[in-house]
Amino acid sequence: MHVHDQQAHELMELVFAFTQERMEMDPPPLDLSVPLEQLQAQAGQTITPEGLGGTEAMRLFEEVLGPACLSIDHPRYLSFIPAAPTEAATLFDLVVSATSIYGGSWLEGSGAVYVENQTLRWLADLAGLPKGAGGTFVSGGSIANLSALAVARTVWRDADRAREERRPIVLLSEAAHSSNASALELLDLRSRPIGVDDADRMTAETVRAAVDDLPPAEREAVCAVVATAGLTNAGTIDDLVAAGDAAAELGAWFHVDGAYGAAALCSSTRRDRFGGIDRADSLTVDPHKWLFAPYDCAAILYRDPQLAKRTFTQHSGYLDVLTEAADWSPSDYAPHLTRRARGLPTWFSLAVHGTDAYRDAIDTTIATAEAAAALIRTLDHLELVVEPELSVIVFRRAGWAPEDYAAWSRGLLFDQVGFVVPTTWRGETVLRICITNPRTTLDDVRACLPG
Ligand SMILES: *Cc1c(COP(=O)(O)O)cnc(C)c1O
């Protein structure tokens, strides 16, 4: 099982050859998930007492398992939030594993932590967060949001001993990503809704109304206001200034969920939409969505990281050597201890290409989304449901019932043309595409529109 073994050497060749071939495919196969029975028939029991050997295990992956997984980086994968990792980032993901870096502590991974922190600083600078801001990379926006709200709860409780047994309140809109509601459940927090406009955005008026609706006893119980910079369903942006004002008025934490949209801070055309983001106490940004990183990589940034450290640092005799040091250890800034240095692929890609290339790539995706929206406006049978703000386009097909959307979507994937699934808008089934891949062209979008 050691690298010098003959078998290990053959494995290396197999894996590198496969990786190279996959990365050079332009585009990669879109592929299709398949029924369980088919996988049982084609792959069967793959874990055996004697082992299958590298050639057979790799063959199974190449011929059966891999093709049963969609290529999220396919330029016509336009559903949910696609990903489009750079070659540099993907390749460096291999390096992160090959070097067995422990990404939790400065003691064990100072070099990795150093450049992860420069990557976080780049994001903090884009958002205009102060010099002391910092955080860590976690597995996804969901864990980043959970981390932020856990800190908000700690800060609220620590402000007054009488709050120890109380359940604080979080203000958020119904259009906020589902991970926020899930975090409230996990943290046993209550929520109060903020209304939205016809593009799903919290506005100055809806935020004001939500604050005014709070009974006096609840005002004091608000531990956080959550705003979204890039709503998942509509791609629009909440009024961050109004949300920040409300948080300040209530003495509450201000969390900005920019998992998808905050990437557009590095665009040359959309920066002005994010006014107020610099006032965030915490900010989520997922490089694995629109910043060209492979899974899994989400940044959680705190204005005052000490507050996060107070919330998350684990204490035990075997950790004293870490926790008694003054070093910056990523383990202290989220509910995790052992962690992959998952910020390194993003760092490497940024270091290789420079930040201007990121601006250009984001600009390209936004330009494609604008062109796609313009195309939809010219088609009589399609109608935009929301005016696009970033790179999400939501539209309806005249005369279609939910079954028509579902059948069309299945056919598009079955024919390996593209992947576009319906979403729900105000109770109506409609279509939604999201463009985060600079290789997605207007022709790709055109091929993925219903006739
Ligand atoms: C995708 C998304 C999340 C969740 O991120 P994961 O990485 O999927 O956990 C949270 N908030 C917003 C706004 C998102 O778009």
The ligand as a Gaussian input file, in Angstrom:
#p B3LYP/6-31G(d) Opt

LIG

0 1
 C      -25.839000      27.773000      -2.290000
 C      -26.194000      28.735000      -1.247000
 C      -26.011000      28.418000       0.109000
 C      -25.576000      27.052000       0.552000
 O      -24.269000      26.788000       0.153000
 P      -23.740000      25.274000       0.071000
 O      -22.317000      25.446000      -0.347000
 O      -24.586000      24.582000      -0.955000
 O      -23.895000      24.684000       1.427000
 C      -26.297000      29.394000       1.031000
 N      -26.739000      30.609000       0.663000
 C      -26.912000      30.946000      -0.632000
 C      -27.386000      32.322000      -0.961000
 C      -26.658000      30.016000      -1.628000
 O      -26.868000      30.347000      -2.913000

